[in-house]
Amino acid sequence: MITLVEVGARPARALLPGERYVIQPAVDTAPSSSRALSRRRKGDPQDRGGLHSGGHLAEYVLISEEILAANWPAAASRHGLPYAHAALSEPFSCVISAQDHHLHLTQDSNLGPRGLVKGLKRGGVTVVIGAGAMGRMHVALAMSYRPRALVVADLVDSRLEVVKALFSSRAQTLGITLCPLNPRGMISARSRAS
């Protein structure tokens, strides 16, 4: 999240100094500057604020024409968006995109026509590998699809405990079987059995 300090001579829309804004770090727009054209020729299709322009940990950052042309930054002040929520907007948008672009085939009978369904399968089994911050975002969103079972695998037991603490009650309310799983334990059990 940024606080706008100064607006250039001809902004594409009303941007107000003193207001807080959120910037999408990967904006896919046509380049309007020679620097952006140079990046595009080198095979990078996106203007990445903070990667190609001044870093977002800098005290001041210049918002490029490409970012403005893509209708970013988005106002945060007017909607009362807390800093913590704004900070999670980019990683959560990655989670939404990943789950929304998940495709699976459906078929009512063996010889029936196949259909394509976008998103996670309602009533199916969803597996999330990794229970860190992004993994927990995947768990939170996956529950909205109402899978029959939600398996969350991680090698760190403390992360799995956080998943249980955060999501067990909601999973039970939604009728989802939540299965936090450390595969290391399964490998050890299999070794002892052989």
C-alpha atoms as a printed R data frame, in Angstrom:
    type eleno elety resid chain resno       x       y       z
1   ATOM     1    CA   MET     A     1   0.000   0.000   0.000
2   ATOM     2    CA   ILE     A     2   1.214   3.468  -0.831
3   ATOM     3    CA   THR     A     3   0.226   6.976   0.204
4   ATOM     4    CA   LEU     A     4   0.169   9.278  -2.793
5   ATOM     5    CA   VAL     A     5   2.465  12.266  -2.246
6   ATOM     6    CA   GLU     A     6   2.298  14.098  -5.567
7   ATOM     7    CA   VAL     A     7   0.370  13.778  -8.831
8   ATOM     8    CA   GLY     A     8   2.005  14.440 -12.214
9   ATOM     9    CA   ALA     A     9   0.862  17.006 -14.771
10  ATOM    10    CA   ARG     A    10  -1.701  14.885 -16.643
11  ATOM    11    CA   PRO     A    11  -2.988  11.901 -14.661
12  ATOM    12    CA   ALA     A    12  -5.377   9.616 -16.563
13  ATOM    13    CA   ARG     A    13  -7.914   9.895 -13.740
14  ATOM    14    CA   ALA     A    14  -8.441  11.651 -10.439
15  ATOM    15    CA   LEU     A    15  -5.699  10.610  -8.037
16  ATOM    16    CA   LEU     A    16  -5.673  12.430  -4.729
17  ATOM    17    CA   PRO     A    17  -2.500  13.277  -2.781
18  ATOM    18    CA   GLY     A    18  -2.696  12.039   0.810
19  ATOM    19    CA   GLU     A    19  -4.938   9.083  -0.061
20  ATOM    20    CA   ARG     A    20  -3.809   5.465   0.279
21  ATOM    21    CA   TYR     A    21  -3.687   3.189  -2.780
22  ATOM    22    CA   VAL     A    22  -2.952  -0.445  -3.558
23  ATOM    23    CA   ILE     A    23  -0.812  -1.314  -6.593
24  ATOM    24    CA   GLN     A    24  -0.977  -4.549  -8.574
25  ATOM    25    CA   PRO     A    25   2.697  -5.566  -8.908
26  ATOM    26    CA   ALA     A    26   2.333  -7.320 -12.293
27  ATOM    27    CA   VAL     A    27   0.466  -5.194 -14.823
28  ATOM    28    CA   ASP     A    28   0.130  -6.471 -18.389
29  ATOM    29    CA   THR     A    29  -0.282  -3.340 -20.494
30  ATOM    30    CA   ALA     A    30   1.214  -2.027 -23.693
31  ATOM    31    CA   PRO     A    31   4.504  -0.269 -22.936
32  ATOM    32    CA   SER     A    32   4.442   3.500 -23.258
33  ATOM    33    CA   SER     A    33   8.048   4.347 -22.426
34  ATOM    34    CA   SER     A    34  11.342   3.377 -24.037
35  ATOM    35    CA   ARG     A    35  12.366   1.604 -20.813
36  ATOM    36    CA   ALA     A    36   9.200  -0.511 -20.883
37  ATOM    37    CA   LEU     A    37   9.671  -1.249 -24.606
38  ATOM    38    CA   SER     A    38  13.208  -2.439 -23.868
39  ATOM    39    CA   ARG     A    39  11.927  -4.862 -21.205
40  ATOM    40    CA   ARG     A    40   9.255  -6.158 -23.580
41  ATOM    41    CA   ARG     A    41  11.862  -6.837 -26.279
42  ATOM    42    CA   LYS     A    42  13.893  -8.828 -23.752
43  ATOM    43    CA   GLY     A    43  10.934 -11.190 -23.309
44  ATOM    44    CA   ASP     A    44   9.271  -9.786 -20.185
45  ATOM    45    CA   PRO     A    45   5.642  -9.024 -21.063
46  ATOM    46    CA   GLN     A    46   4.682  -7.273 -17.843
47  ATOM    47    CA   ASP     A    47   5.534  -4.074 -16.077
48  ATOM    48    CA   ARG     A    48   6.246  -5.184 -12.559
49  ATOM    49    CA   GLY     A    49   6.105  -2.331 -10.107
50  ATOM    50    CA   GLY     A    50   8.832  -2.929  -7.565
51  ATOM    51    CA   LEU     A    51  10.777  -5.242  -9.878
52  ATOM    52    CA   HIS     A    52  11.471  -2.996 -12.861
53  ATOM    53    CA   SER     A    53  10.637   0.315 -11.256
54  ATOM    54    CA   GLY     A    54  11.608   1.663  -7.850
55  ATOM    55    CA   GLY     A    55  11.128  -0.971  -5.174
56  ATOM    56    CA   HIS     A    56   8.092  -0.916  -2.934
57  ATOM    57    CA   LEU     A    57  10.315  -0.884   0.127
58  ATOM    58    CA   ALA     A    58  11.695   2.465  -1.010
59  ATOM    59    CA   GLU     A    59  10.521   5.631   0.699
60  ATOM    60    CA   TYR     A    60   9.227   7.053  -2.614
61  ATOM    61    CA   VAL     A    61   8.100   5.167  -5.719
62  ATOM    62    CA   LEU     A    62   7.287   6.516  -9.177
63  ATOM    63    CA   ILE     A    63   4.068   5.045 -10.580
64  ATOM    64    CA   SER     A    64   4.669   4.468 -14.314
65  ATOM    65    CA   GLU     A    65   2.298   5.210 -17.186
66  ATOM    66    CA   GLU     A    66   1.762   1.483 -17.745
67  ATOM    67    CA   ILE     A    67   0.400   1.034 -14.225
68  ATOM    68    CA   LEU     A    68  -1.878   4.051 -14.620
69  ATOM    69    CA   ALA     A    69  -3.076   2.818 -18.039
70  ATOM    70    CA   ALA     A    70  -4.102  -0.492 -16.466
71  ATOM    71    CA   ASN     A    71  -6.309   1.453 -14.032
72  ATOM    72    CA   TRP     A    72  -4.008   0.936 -11.072
73  ATOM    73    CA   PRO     A    73  -3.458   2.029  -8.347
74  ATOM    74    CA   ALA     A    74  -6.770   1.219  -6.659
75  ATOM    75    CA   ALA     A    75  -8.000   3.536  -3.924
76  ATOM    76    CA   ALA     A    76  -7.890   2.018  -0.456
77  ATOM    77    CA   SER     A    77  -8.710   5.024   1.743
78  ATOM    78    CA   ARG     A    78 -12.249   5.495   0.503
79  ATOM    79    CA   HIS     A    79 -13.193   1.933   1.341
80  ATOM    80    CA   GLY     A    80 -11.514   1.805   4.763
81  ATOM    81    CA   LEU     A    81  -9.255  -1.036   3.657
82  ATOM    82    CA   PRO     A    82  -6.802  -1.827   6.489
83  ATOM    83    CA   TYR     A    83  -3.091  -2.018   5.633
84  ATOM    84    CA   ALA     A    84  -2.973  -5.750   6.454
85  ATOM    85    CA   HIS     A    85  -5.769  -6.506   3.978
86  ATOM    86    CA   ALA     A    86  -4.128  -4.415   1.284
87  ATOM    87    CA   ALA     A    87  -0.849  -6.258   1.838
88  ATOM    88    CA   LEU     A    88  -2.610  -9.575   1.233
89  ATOM    89    CA   SER     A    89  -4.441  -8.472  -1.909
90  ATOM    90    CA   GLU     A    90  -1.700  -9.577  -4.306
91  ATOM    91    CA   PRO     A    91  -0.974 -13.039  -2.847
92  ATOM    92    CA   PHE     A    92  -4.688 -13.694  -2.397
93  ATOM    93    CA   SER     A    93  -5.333 -12.708  -6.009
94  ATOM    94    CA   CYS     A    94  -2.796 -15.408  -7.000
95  ATOM    95    CA   VAL     A    95  -4.753 -17.967  -4.948
96  ATOM    96    CA   ILE     A    96  -8.049 -16.912  -6.542
97  ATOM    97    CA   SER     A    97  -6.528 -17.094 -10.018
98  ATOM    98    CA   ALA     A    98  -4.991 -20.529  -9.397
99  ATOM    99    CA   GLN     A    99  -8.243 -22.034  -8.153
100 ATOM   100    CA   ASP     A   100 -10.418 -20.282 -10.711
101 ATOM   101    CA   HIS     A   101  -8.227 -21.558 -13.568
102 ATOM   102    CA   HIS     A   102  -8.357 -25.145 -12.336
103 ATOM   103    CA   LEU     A   103 -10.291 -27.156 -14.930
104 ATOM   104    CA   HIS     A   104 -11.792 -30.623 -14.747
105 ATOM   105    CA   LEU     A   105 -13.976 -32.750 -16.987
106 ATOM   106    CA   THR     A   106 -17.444 -33.928 -16.043
107 ATOM   107    CA   GLN     A   107 -19.422 -36.729 -17.613
108 ATOM   108    CA   ASP     A   108 -22.880 -37.913 -16.545
109 ATOM   109    CA   SER     A   109 -22.441 -41.405 -18.002
110 ATOM   110    CA   ASN     A   110 -19.677 -43.485 -19.604
111 ATOM   111    CA   LEU     A   111 -20.906 -42.654 -23.099
112 ATOM   112    CA   GLY     A   112 -22.322 -39.209 -22.355
113 ATOM   113    CA   PRO     A   113 -20.824 -35.946 -23.515
114 ATOM   114    CA   ARG     A   114 -18.018 -34.423 -21.497
115 ATOM   115    CA   GLY     A   115 -18.317 -31.009 -19.969
116 ATOM   116    CA   LEU     A   116 -15.667 -28.650 -18.726
117 ATOM   117    CA   VAL     A   117 -16.032 -27.128 -15.264
118 ATOM   118    CA   LYS     A   118 -13.926 -24.212 -14.092
119 ATOM   119    CA   GLY     A   119 -12.854 -24.031 -10.456
120 ATOM   120    CA   LEU     A   120 -12.464 -26.708  -7.811
121 ATOM   121    CA   LYS     A   121 -14.912 -29.610  -7.881
122 ATOM   122    CA   ARG     A   122 -17.834 -29.250  -5.507
123 ATOM   123    CA   GLY     A   123 -18.176 -32.480  -3.534
124 ATOM   124    CA   GLY     A   124 -14.739 -33.649  -4.675
125 ATOM   125    CA   VAL     A   125 -11.424 -34.043  -2.890
126 ATOM   126    CA   THR     A   126  -9.109 -31.027  -2.835
127 ATOM   127    CA   VAL     A   127  -5.434 -31.339  -1.929
128 ATOM   128    CA   VAL     A   128  -3.366 -28.351  -0.796
129 ATOM   129    CA   ILE     A   129   0.367 -29.014  -0.629
130 ATOM   130    CA   GLY     A   130   2.003 -26.707   1.885
131 ATOM   131    CA   ALA     A   131   0.356 -25.141   4.948
132 ATOM   132    CA   GLY     A   132   2.323 -21.904   5.089
133 ATOM   133    CA   ALA     A   133   0.687 -18.523   4.514
134 ATOM   134    CA   MET     A   134  -0.221 -19.164   0.861
135 ATOM   135    CA   GLY     A   135  -1.329 -22.712   1.632
136 ATOM   136    CA   ARG     A   136  -3.689 -21.426   4.327
137 ATOM   137    CA   MET     A   137  -5.085 -18.907   1.827
138 ATOM   138    CA   HIS     A   138  -5.735 -21.847  -0.521
139 ATOM   139    CA   VAL     A   139  -7.494 -23.734   2.288
140 ATOM   140    CA   ALA     A   140  -9.689 -20.719   3.126
141 ATOM   141    CA   LEU     A   141 -10.760 -20.238  -0.482
142 ATOM   142    CA   ALA     A   142 -11.085 -23.953  -1.299
143 ATOM   143    CA   MET     A   143 -13.696 -24.294   1.442
144 ATOM   144    CA   SER     A   144 -16.007 -21.982  -0.521
145 ATOM   145    CA   TYR     A   145 -16.184 -24.667  -3.246
146 ATOM   146    CA   ARG     A   146 -17.492 -27.132  -0.632
147 ATOM   147    CA   PRO     A   147 -15.289 -30.158  -1.373
148 ATOM   148    CA   ARG     A   148 -16.177 -33.424   0.339
149 ATOM   149    CA   ALA     A   149 -12.659 -33.612   1.776
150 ATOM   150    CA   LEU     A   150  -9.820 -31.141   2.017
151 ATOM   151    CA   VAL     A   151  -6.352 -32.667   2.470
152 ATOM   152    CA   VAL     A   152  -3.638 -30.253   3.617
153 ATOM   153    CA   ALA     A   153  -0.120 -31.717   3.456
154 ATOM   154    CA   ASP     A   154   2.990 -30.211   5.037
155 ATOM   155    CA   LEU     A   155   6.228 -31.530   6.540
156 ATOM   156    CA   VAL     A   156   6.028 -29.052   9.450
157 ATOM   157    CA   ASP     A   157   3.627 -30.203  12.155
158 ATOM   158    CA   SER     A   158   3.239 -26.726  13.679
159 ATOM   159    CA   ARG     A   159   1.809 -25.443  10.389
160 ATOM   160    CA   LEU     A   160  -0.704 -28.288  10.365
161 ATOM   161    CA   GLU     A   161  -1.708 -27.351  13.924
162 ATOM   162    CA   VAL     A   162  -2.414 -23.801  12.724
163 ATOM   163    CA   VAL     A   163  -4.585 -25.217   9.925
164 ATOM   164    CA   LYS     A   164  -6.552 -27.259  12.476
165 ATOM   165    CA   ALA     A   165  -6.984 -24.252  14.770
166 ATOM   166    CA   LEU     A   166  -8.058 -21.920  11.969
167 ATOM   167    CA   PHE     A   167 -10.266 -24.162   9.856
168 ATOM   168    CA   SER     A   168 -11.613 -27.164  11.826
169 ATOM   169    CA   SER     A   169 -14.746 -25.405  13.043
170 ATOM   170    CA   ARG     A   170 -15.595 -23.939   9.633
171 ATOM   171    CA   ALA     A   171 -14.941 -27.278   7.919
172 ATOM   172    CA   GLN     A   172 -17.279 -29.041  10.339
173 ATOM   173    CA   THR     A   173 -19.988 -26.405   9.788
174 ATOM   174    CA   LEU     A   174 -19.695 -26.829   6.005
175 ATOM   175    CA   GLY     A   175 -19.619 -30.643   6.157
176 ATOM   176    CA   ILE     A   176 -16.042 -30.836   4.857
177 ATOM   177    CA   THR     A   177 -13.666 -33.491   6.163
178 ATOM   178    CA   LEU     A   178 -10.451 -31.584   6.938
179 ATOM   179    CA   CYS     A   179  -7.384 -33.856   6.772
180 ATOM   180    CA   PRO     A   180  -4.139 -32.165   7.896
181 ATOM   181    CA   LEU     A   181  -1.402 -34.595   6.927
182 ATOM   182    CA   ASN     A   182   2.353 -34.853   7.407
183 ATOM   183    CA   PRO     A   183   3.565 -37.225   4.668
184 ATOM   184    CA   ARG     A   184   6.761 -37.863   6.612
185 ATOM   185    CA   GLY     A   185   4.722 -39.838   9.165
186 ATOM   186    CA   MET     A   186   3.175 -41.908   6.391
187 ATOM   187    CA   ILE     A   187   6.598 -42.734   4.948
188 ATOM   188    CA   SER     A   188   7.888 -43.755   8.389
189 ATOM   189    CA   ALA     A   189   4.850 -45.973   9.006
190 ATOM   190    CA   ARG     A   190   5.249 -47.630   5.612
191 ATOM   191    CA   SER     A   191   8.954 -48.313   6.318
192 ATOM   192    CA   ARG     A   192   8.123 -49.944   9.652
193 ATOM   193    CA   ALA     A   193   5.432 -52.106   8.010
194 ATOM   194    CA   SER     A   194   7.832 -53.528   5.398
